[in-house]
């Protein structure tokens, strides 16, 4: 059954034909420099979800090089909104700024250099959509701070929530704490929120307020 799921996933990925030069450039950079970005099928789903709901004001926790931020920022710009994105690594922060500039998004995207566990608390606005893809060990804290800033009927999209499959298969001992925290986080979401867990990409969690 697992092999069939993997084959289905590969089939979907092979059907996704990307033509945008900036997106392709970022994908190549991420591959060559081992930068974690959302997988192709997750990127497609993210774009479909944000665009279908006409989300305007978006918060992203974990900018990296601006790959998912570019996808969401373009939709926010089209809808007359803005993307606020937080990145803790200064090198990645500057790379993201360069990519947002290339994508003509600097007037639409507010890039914050800092720790999400600190910076989210400083935000004094609310959002229609929140995308979490940063330090896995802090997902619970990111979520609890974020949902306070989510508008009614808004969505939170949590990427990599199954952490390389380590939640259900053998994993290196150094990841024990992260795996335990993510498993506890998933239990918390099921018990307390309108939550769905989907096993594609590296695991996606969706919460609707």
C-alpha positions in Angstrom: 0.0 0.0 0.0 2.9 2.4 0.9 4.5 1.7 -2.5 1.2 2.6 -4.2 1.0 5.9 -2.4 4.5 6.7 -3.3 3.8 5.9 -7.0 0.7 8.0 -6.9 2.6 10.9 -5.4 5.3 10.6 -8.1 2.6 10.5 -10.8 1.1 13.8 -9.5 4.5 15.5 -9.3 5.3 14.5 -12.9 2.0 16.1 -14.0 3.0 19.5 -12.5 4.7 21.5 -15.2 6.2 24.7 -13.8 7.0 27.5 -16.3 7.6 30.5 -14.1 11.2 31.4 -14.3 11.5 32.8 -10.7 9.9 29.7 -9.2 12.2 27.4 -11.3 15.2 29.4 -10.3 14.3 29.1 -6.6 13.7 25.4 -6.9 17.1 24.9 -8.5 18.8 27.0 -5.8 17.0 25.1 -3.1 18.1 21.8 -4.6 21.7 22.8 -5.1 22.0 24.3 -1.6 19.9 21.9 0.4 17.4 24.5 1.3 14.0 23.0 2.5 11.1 24.4 0.5 7.6 23.0 0.1 7.3 20.0 -2.3 5.8 20.5 -5.7 2.5 18.9 -4.8 2.2 20.9 -1.6 3.1 24.1 -3.5 0.2 23.4 -5.9 -2.2 22.7 -3.1 -1.1 25.8 -1.2 -1.6 27.9 -4.3 -5.0 26.4 -5.0 -6.2 26.8 -1.4 -5.1 30.4 -1.0 -6.4 31.5 -4.4 -9.7 29.6 -4.1 -10.6 31.4 -0.8 -9.3 34.8 -2.1 -7.3 35.3 1.1 -5.8 38.8 1.4 -3.8 39.1 4.6 -1.4 36.3 5.1 1.1 35.4 7.8 4.0 33.0 7.1 6.3 31.6 9.8 9.5 30.4 8.2 10.4 32.4 5.0 13.5 30.5 4.0 14.4 31.8 0.5 10.8 33.1 -0.2 9.6 30.2 -2.3 6.2 29.7 -0.6 6.1 33.4 0.2 6.3 34.2 -3.5 3.3 31.9 -4.2 1.2 33.4 -1.5 2.4 37.0 -1.9 1.3 37.0 -5.6 -2.2 36.0 -4.6 -2.3 38.5 -1.7 -1.2 41.2 -4.1 -3.9 40.3 -6.6 -6.5 40.4 -3.9 -5.3 43.8 -2.5 -3.7 42.3 0.6 -0.3 41.7 2.1 2.0 38.9 3.2 3.8 39.2 6.5 6.6 36.6 6.7 9.1 35.8 9.6 12.6 34.4 9.1 15.1 33.8 11.9 18.2 33.2 9.7 19.7 36.4 8.3 21.2 34.8 5.2 17.9 33.3 4.2 16.2 36.6 5.1 18.4 38.4 2.6 17.9 35.7 -0.1 14.2 36.0 0.4 14.3 39.8 0.0 16.2 39.4 -3.3 13.6 36.9 -4.6 10.7 39.1 -3.5 12.4 42.0 -5.4 12.7 39.8 -8.5 9.0 39.0 -8.2 8.0 42.6 -7.8 6.6 41.9 -4.4 8.5 44.2 -2.1 5.4 46.5 -1.9 3.3 43.5 -0.9 5.5 41.6 1.5 6.7 42.6 4.9 9.7 40.4 5.8 10.6 40.3 9.5 14.0 39.1 10.6 13.6 37.4 14.0 12.4 34.4 16.0 8.8 33.5 15.4 8.3 32.7 19.0 9.0 36.3 19.7 7.9 38.2 16.6 4.4 36.7 16.3 3.5 38.1 19.7 4.4 41.6 18.5 2.0 41.6 15.6 -1.0 43.8 16.1 -3.1 42.7 13.1 -5.2 39.7 12.1 -4.9 37.4 9.2 -7.1 35.4 6.8 -4.5 32.6 6.3 -1.5 31.5 8.3 1.3 29.2 7.0 3.6 27.5 9.5 6.8 26.0 8.2 9.6 26.7 10.7 11.3 25.0 13.6 9.3 21.8 14.2 10.0 21.7 17.9 8.2 25.0 18.3 5.0 24.2 16.3 2.8 24.2 19.3 4.0 27.7 20.4 3.7 29.0 16.8 0.2 27.7 16.5 -1.1 29.0 19.8 0.3 32.5 19.2 -0.9 32.5 15.6 -4.5 31.4 16.1 -5.1 34.4 18.3 -4.4 36.5 15.2 -6.5 34.4 12.8 -9.8 35.9 11.5 -13.0 33.9 11.9 -13.3 31.3 9.1 -9.6 31.7 8.5 -7.2 28.8 7.9 -3.9 27.7 9.4 -1.8 25.5 7.1 0.9 23.5 8.9 3.6 22.0 6.7 6.0 19.1 7.5 3.8 18.1 10.5 4.8 14.4 10.0 8.5 15.3 10.0 10.1 13.1 7.3 7.8 10.2 8.4 9.5 10.0 11.7 6.2 10.1 13.6 5.3 6.6 12.3 8.7 5.0 11.5 12.1 4.5 13.1 14.0 7.8 13.5 17.5 8.9 14.8 17.6 9.3 18.5 18.6 13.0 18.2 15.1 13.8 16.9 13.3 12.2 19.9 12.2 15.5 21.4 10.9 16.9 18.1 9.0 13.7 17.3 7.4 13.6 20.8 6.4 17.3 20.6 4.9 16.9 17.1 2.9 13.8 18.1 1.6 15.7 21.2 0.8 18.7 19.0 -1.3 16.5 16.6 -3.2 15.0 19.5 -3.8 18.5 20.9 -5.2 19.7 17.5 -7.5 16.7 17.1 -8.9 17.2 20.6 -9.3 21.0 20.6 -9.7 22.3 17.1 -11.4 21.8 13.7 -8.4 19.9 12.3 -7.6 17.6 9.5 -4.3 15.7 8.8 -3.3 14.8 5.3 -0.4 12.5 4.5 1.0 14.0 1.3 4.2 16.0 1.0 5.7 15.6 4.4 2.3 15.8 6.1 -0.1 18.7 6.1 -2.3 19.9 8.9 -5.2 22.2 8.4 -7.1 24.1 11.1 -10.2 26.2 10.4 -11.3 28.8 13.0 
